[in-house]
Amino acid sequence: MSVGLVALFDDIATLAKAAAASIDDVAGQAAKAGTKAAGVVIDDTAVTPRYLTDFSPSRELPIIGRIALGSLKNKLLILLPAALALSFLLPQAITPLLMLGGAYLCYEGAEKVYEALLPHDAHAHEADLEAVALDARTFEDEKIASAIKTDFILSAEIMAITLAAVPGGGIVNQAIILALVGIGITAGVYGVVALIVKADDLGLALARLSPASAAAAPLRMIGRAIVYAMPHLLGVLSTIGTAAMIWVGGGIILHGFEEYGLGWPAHALHDAGAAVAHAVPFAPALIAWLVEATGAGVAGFAIGLLAIPLAGRVISPLWREVKSLTRRIALRNRT
């Protein structure tokens, strides 16, 4: 009996080692897959603060928490099962869906530029779209819903990149890696956003330190610098966030065209980036990326400008008709 018990313990130890190795392997794959999505993660971090510029400081963290929770629900409850189902059942649908999401990002970004350059026309356009907007109880709910919609598109791109980076290993292995990447990226993005948004509070606390100690003077100086710099930083991040939506959306669409045999725009951008990087003697990788991102941004902005009248003159009237028909059916069912 003692020999059998030792053998059983030995089997358990072997299984435990195998499980630990499997966990390490999954963690390693999740880390590698998450790294490949780093570009979209940076864009997501830059985009989010612009949704928080119109609120009092006391509401900033609760709003970030609600957006983060919505983002996590998007990733784990919608995108993860949808990505796995599509990859196994209908993989050819992934590219067009991502391209539609990219077009929405281009539209959102171009609309912000349109609003900045032609505010009166943009106001009329928003009035046309009023029927398309989600019913929000408050301005805060509307902002949160808008942030979560934008996050959904960026999250879909993150999950698609992650899935493409995961080698074959079964649906359970892929699901675990997607979940780990989704949770890790959400925590990282919204943790950084919270630090950025609340940095001015830290600066204010430092600026109000009592001058009792010798270290107080430089700390107060740092605090005042932070307080002065944060509005400018948030303004810059808002601009970067708008640009990020446009170039990420444009990049998604250009890469989608490659899948359908129309690869010359993406190839031309890649070649232009390589040529400029070769001509510039410093930071060739950064220069190449800047050229490609600029080209994707130009394409994305053109797509977004085309989408603005399409949304106002086609999608909005159709949506009004759908809502009207839904109301009529609901009233008929009640009677």
Salt bridges, closest charged atoms under 4 A:
ASP54 OD2 - LYS143 NZ 3.76
GLU60 OE1 - LYS198 NZ 3.38
GLU108 OE1 - ARG50 NH2 3.88
GLU111 OE2 - HIS125 NE2 3.46
GLU140 OE2 - ARG59 NH2 2.74
GLU140 OE2 - ARG66 NH1 3.13
ASP141 OD1 - ARG66 NH2 3.09
ASP141 OD2 - ARG137 NH2 3.80
ASP201 OD2 - LYS198 NZ 2.59
GLU258 OE1 - HIS255 ND1 2.90
GLU258 OE2 - HIS267 NE2 3.19
GLU292 OE2 - HIS270 ND1 3.45
